[in-house]
């Protein structure tokens, strides 16, 4: 069982650095390398994501990378979507969950690649765009919508939907890459919490496995988050793009 702990610690370093909840890649590891059933892996990885993000969020908050108000609003609506999604997941067969989860991971990687390339040419106006998009009708239309959609994806497919959240924060709410990476952790907290509640009700959470995952990823995530603000943007971008690709490949290996 110690191999699970050290594997999750290594993942935690990357997840904290990238501002990711990481349940997608944790899900892939549990099903492919450690042989857990997909529904158990979904429930346990979602529960672990809450604790992992809690640790990383505290570190990111201290580093001053977050936009708390936006993260809280998106996260509240994400919690609603996640809770609904857990009930849908329970009705889907295992092979459907694997293929859709892998496909969404690949899609999320492509979206981040596309959006971060566009972001490079618009950095000068970044603050102005964020101010315009953080108030009024525009904000109250897009922030709840982003939360509901990404929350449902998280609850149903156990992804955390971090890449989709980050793309939404970049595109719809005008954040910088570093702000999106950090603020996504606030969004994931209530989303993961209510997803966990739904999976607990369905008896899909393995508590012993959860303890191993959490102790590894929380430690790694706290340490990894300290390097986000110092890292060059191209390195952060590479990790954001590479993590979902890795998770998708691992899922399909099985």
N, C-alpha and C positions, 0 to 999 in steps of 0.2 A: 504493500500500500504506500510505502514511502516514495515509490517512483511516481505515483500520482501527485503527491505533495510537491516534489521538485519540478515536475512538469508544469504544474500550475503556478509555481513561483516564477519560472521563466516566462510563462505567458503573462503573468501579472506585470512584469517589468515593461513589456511591450504595450499592454493595455493601458496602464497608467500614463505612459508617455504619449500615446495616441489619443487619450481621452475616450477610450472605448470600453463598453461594458463587457464585450468579449464572449457573450453566451453562445454566439454562432460557432466560434472556433473551439470553445470548451465542449459544446455539443458534438462537434466533429471528432474531437479527441476521445470522448467517452464512448461513442458508438463504434468508431473504427479501431482504435488501439486498445481499449479496455473492455469492449464487448457488452456494454450496457444496452438494454432495450431503448428504442428511440423515444418513447413517451416518458420513461424514467429519466433519460438524459435531458429531455426538454424541461421537465419540471425542476430537476436538480440544478441544471445550469442557469435557469432563470432565477432561482433562489440565490445561487452563488453570486450572480451578477449584482444583486442588490448590495451585498456586503463589499464586493470588490469596488463598486462605484462609490460607495460611502467613503471608503478609505481614500480613493483617488480624488474625490470631490473636495475633501478637506484640504488636501495638499494643493490642488489647483486654486482653491479659494484664497489660501495664504499667499500664493504666488501672484494673485491679482489678475488672473486670466479670464475670469467669468463675467457674464452679463446675467446676474441673478434673477431680475424681474422677468426677463424673457424665458429663462429656463424654467421658472416656477409655473408660469402660465401654460407653456407647452407641456410640461410634465403632468399637470393636473388632468388635462384632457387625454394625455397619453395613458394615464392610469385607467381611465374609463375604457379606452380602446383595448388595452391589454387584458383586462378582466373578461371582456366579451370574447376576445380571441382565444382564451384558454378553453372555453367550452366548445368552440369550433374545432380546435386541435384534437380534442378527445374523440371526435367523430371521424377523423381522417385515418386511413390505413398507413402503416409505417412507410411503405415505399413512396407514397405520395408526399409525405412530410419530408423525406430525404431529398427527393428530386426538386421540390419547390424551394426548400431551404437552400440547397446548393445553388439553384438558379438565381435566387434573390441575392445571395452573397456575390456572385459574379456580376450581377447587374449593379449592385451598390458600388463595387470597385470601379466599374466603368464610369458611373455617374460622378464619383469623386475625382477620377482622372480628368474628365471633361470639364468639371466646374473649376478645379484648381488651376487648370491652364488658363481659363478665362480670367480668373481672379488676379493672375499676375499682371495683366494689362490694366487693371482698374484699382490698384492699391492707393493711388493718390486720392481718389474720391471715396475711400472706404468709410471714413468717419461720417461724412455727409450722408451716405446711403443708409448707414445704420441708424442715424438720428431720424431720418425721414420714415423709416420702416418700423420704428419701435413705438409709435404712438398712433392714435386715431383709428379710423375704420380699417385701414390697411392691416394694421397689427392684429386687430380683433377678428378679422376674417382669416388671416393666414396662420397665426399662432395656434388657435384651437384646431384648425383643420390639420396642420402638421402633427399635432399631438395625437389626434384620433387615428389617423392613418398609420403613423409609425408605431403607436401603441398596439394597434391590432396586429400588425406584422410581428411585433415582439411577442405578444401573448400567444399567437397562433403557431408561429414557426420557431420560437425560441431564439431569435436572432439578436435581441437587444435593439435591432434596427438602427444601431449607431450610425452607420454610413448614411442611411436615409435621413436621419435626424440632422447630421452635420451638413449634408447637401441642402436640406431645407433651410437651415440657419444661414448658410452662405447665400443661397439664391433668394429666398423669400424675405429674410430679415436683415440682409446686408452685413453680416459679420465677417471678420477676418478669419483666416484659417485657424489661427491659434485660439481665438475667441470661440469659434465653433467647436473645436476639439474639447475645450474645457467646459463650455456651457452645456454640451450634450450630456455631460455627467449629471447635471441637475435634472435634466429631462428624464434620464433613465431611472433615477431613484424611485419616484412614485410609480413609474411604469413597471419596473421590476417588482416592487412591493405588491401591487395588486395582481400582477401575473402570478407571483408566488402563492398568494392567497387562493387563486383559482386552481392552481395545480395541487396545492395541499388538500383542497376539498375533493379532488379527484384521486388522491393517494398516489401521485406521481413524483413525490419528493423523497429521495433516499437520504436520511439524516446523517448517517455515518459518512457517506460519500460527500455530502454537502460540507461537513466539517473539514475534510481533507482539502477540498477545493478552496474553501474560503480562507483557511489559514495560509495557503500558498499564494493565492492571487491577491489577497489584501496586502500582504507584506510586499510583494513585488510591485503592486499598483502604487502604493504610497511612495516607494523609492523612484519608480519610473516617472511619476508626475513631476518630480522636481527638475527633470531635464527638458521639459517641453518648452519653457520660455527661453532657454539658452540655445536650443537646437536650431540650425539653419532650416528655413522653410522647406527646402527640397528634401531634407531627410524626413521631416514630419510628414510631408506629402507621400513619400515612398512607403512609409509605414502604414499610413491610412489606406493607401491603395492595395498594399501587399497583404494585409491581414485578412480581408474577406476572400481574396483569391486563394490564400492558403487554406482557409476554412472550407471553402467550396470543394477544392481538390481532395482534401482529406475525407470529406463526407462521401464523395463519389468513389473513392478507392475501395470502400467496402462493397 
